[in-house]
Amino acid sequence: MFYKKIVLAIAVLFLSACGSSNAIPATEITVDMNEFLFEPAEITIPAGVPIVLTLTNSGAQEHDFVVAEIVVEDVSSEGDTTGEHHAHGAEANYDLHIVTAVGGTSTLSFTATEPGTYKIICTIQGHEIAGMVGELVVVSQ
């Protein structure tokens, strides 16, 4: 009987180890967009780790989050991204881009692969000049 309990315990441990995932959990960050700032203005993330960026627009105007040039993988977005006031067409050239409507929330998921410091801007006309800029700092692990 004792032998059966030991075998059963070892089998349970073995099966639970087989079911574990080697996936890296996503780092979740929330950024508030308002007139005319990102809060926080500096975001530090690790390279090679999935990031889920939740963007809330607590401002009275539409805002977007853009990193023009950054090496990223697995980019996806969802949420309240109406883009009514955005100059459509140019955003196709951005490596990271999402528009968030007034009072809306959106998410931008990605994995940055190259360490460095990258400029964040809001490309809605006049917002960058008004100071709606920030930095995305990607650090090696």
LOVEXBA-967362 format. One line per field, with one value per residue (C-alpha): x, y, z; chain; residue in three letters. Coordinates in Angstrom, 3 decimals. Layout:
N
X (X_...)
Y (Y_...)
Z (Z_...)
cadena (A_...)
residuo (ALA_...)
***
This chain:
141
X (0.000_2.814_4.534_1.353_1.138_4.753_4.243_1.022_2.767_5.657_3.229_1.299_4.517_5.716_2.425_2.187_5.737_4.828_1.890_3.899_4.531_7.849_6.072_7.311_4.478_3.575_4.570_1.484_1.764_-0.955_-0.439_-2.871_-3.130_-4.380_-3.835_-0.915_1.031_1.621_1.588_4.089_6.212_9.043_8.357_11.087_10.562_12.759_13.808_12.397_9.448_5.843_4.362_0.669_0.290_-3.128_-3.797_-6.558_-7.604_-8.810_-8.490_-11.071_-9.424_-8.459_-4.836_-2.508_0.624_3.382_6.914_8.008_11.023_11.610_12.344_9.281_7.574_4.051_2.331_-1.429_-3.946_-7.559_-9.993_-11.621_-9.532_-11.905_-9.256_-11.688_-9.126_-6.048_-4.339_-4.809_-2.240_0.949_0.534_1.349_4.994_5.077_6.381_4.039_0.816_-2.600_-5.335_-7.560_-10.845_-11.936_-12.829_-11.686_-9.264_-7.128_-4.360_-1.173_0.692_4.231_7.691_10.613_13.758_16.448_17.586_17.607_15.736_12.852_10.749_7.004_4.793_1.155_0.801_-2.546_-1.906_-0.219_0.036_3.752_4.613_2.452_4.649_2.899_6.105_7.793_10.443_10.252_13.423_14.110_16.717_18.454_17.693)
Y (0.000_2.421_1.632_2.552_5.928_6.751_5.770_7.819_10.875_10.629_10.270_13.359_15.391_14.169_14.965_18.422_19.180_18.077_20.459_23.533_26.067_27.630_30.773_34.058_35.908_39.267_42.490_44.685_48.482_51.140_54.541_57.449_59.915_63.431_66.963_66.933_64.188_60.502_59.353_57.897_59.702_57.177_53.459_50.887_47.345_44.257_43.108_39.772_39.832_40.165_43.553_44.379_48.134_49.385_52.930_55.004_58.334_60.537_63.633_65.605_64.824_61.726_60.629_58.057_56.270_55.982_54.638_55.240_52.932_50.006_46.344_44.439_41.078_39.774_43.172_43.246_45.841_46.034_48.387_51.757_52.878_54.968_57.286_60.019_62.855_60.947_61.497_57.954_56.517_57.667_55.240_52.309_53.386_53.164_50.079_50.680_52.652_52.746_55.410_55.729_57.607_60.122_58.214_54.966_52.220_50.220_47.650_47.277_43.984_43.476_42.134_44.530_42.698_45.405_47.352_51.112_54.340_55.109_58.269_58.042_60.686_61.537_62.224_64.024_67.449_69.806_67.308_66.506_70.219_70.795_68.322_64.986_62.973_60.289_57.583_53.828_52.357_48.736_47.097_43.760_41.117)
Z (0.000_0.931_-2.386_-4.343_-2.576_-3.435_-7.089_-7.212_-5.685_-8.147_-11.062_-9.965_-9.688_-13.062_-14.801_-13.234_-14.400_-17.926_-17.955_-17.038_-19.748_-20.651_-21.892_-20.477_-18.731_-20.232_-18.522_-18.144_-18.157_-18.082_-19.692_-19.349_-22.231_-21.532_-22.852_-23.650_-21.922_-21.445_-17.830_-17.209_-19.794_-19.485_-19.758_-19.157_-20.442_-20.818_-24.285_-25.370_-22.968_-24.177_-23.231_-22.855_-22.884_-21.779_-22.965_-21.400_-22.858_-20.011_-22.188_-24.095_-27.459_-29.386_-28.806_-30.253_-29.084_-31.684_-31.715_-35.278_-35.395_-33.043_-33.676_-32.432_-32.860_-32.278_-32.520_-31.998_-30.850_-29.757_-28.140_-28.715_-31.694_-33.787_-35.204_-36.229_-36.188_-37.173_-40.519_-41.839_-44.187_-42.489_-39.586_-41.858_-41.564_-37.748_-35.980_-32.997_-33.354_-31.747_-31.627_-28.557_-28.649_-26.001_-22.836_-24.449_-23.595_-25.994_-25.715_-27.675_-27.314_-28.588_-27.831_-28.271_-29.321_-29.423_-26.329_-26.759_-26.081_-28.412_-28.736_-28.050_-29.679_-30.223_-33.938_-33.705_-35.261_-32.776_-29.906_-30.232_-30.407_-27.306_-25.400_-25.826_-26.030_-23.986_-24.017_-24.282_-22.799_-23.722_-21.495_-21.963_-19.371)
cadena (A_A_A_A_A_A_A_A_A_A_A_A_A_A_A_A_A_A_A_A_A_A_A_A_A_A_A_A_A_A_A_A_A_A_A_A_A_A_A_A_A_A_A_A_A_A_A_A_A_A_A_A_A_A_A_A_A_A_A_A_A_A_A_A_A_A_A_A_A_A_A_A_A_A_A_A_A_A_A_A_A_A_A_A_A_A_A_A_A_A_A_A_A_A_A_A_A_A_A_A_A_A_A_A_A_A_A_A_A_A_A_A_A_A_A_A_A_A_A_A_A_A_A_A_A_A_A_A_A_A_A_A_A_A_A_A_A_A_A_A_A)
residuo (MET_PHE_TYR_LYS_LYS_ILE_VAL_LEU_ALA_ILE_ALA_VAL_LEU_PHE_LEU_SER_ALA_CYS_GLY_SER_SER_ASN_ALA_ILE_PRO_ALA_THR_GLU_ILE_THR_VAL_ASP_MET_ASN_GLU_PHE_LEU_PHE_GLU_PRO_ALA_GLU_ILE_THR_ILE_PRO_ALA_GLY_VAL_PRO_ILE_VAL_LEU_THR_LEU_THR_ASN_SER_GLY_ALA_GLN_GLU_HIS_ASP_PHE_VAL_VAL_ALA_GLU_ILE_VAL_VAL_GLU_ASP_VAL_SER_SER_GLU_GLY_ASP_THR_THR_GLY_GLU_HIS_HIS_ALA_HIS_GLY_ALA_GLU_ALA_ASN_TYR_ASP_LEU_HIS_ILE_VAL_THR_ALA_VAL_GLY_GLY_THR_SER_THR_LEU_SER_PHE_THR_ALA_THR_GLU_PRO_GLY_THR_TYR_LYS_ILE_ILE_CYS_THR_ILE_GLN_GLY_HIS_GLU_ILE_ALA_GLY_MET_VAL_GLY_GLU_LEU_VAL_VAL_VAL_SER_GLN)
***
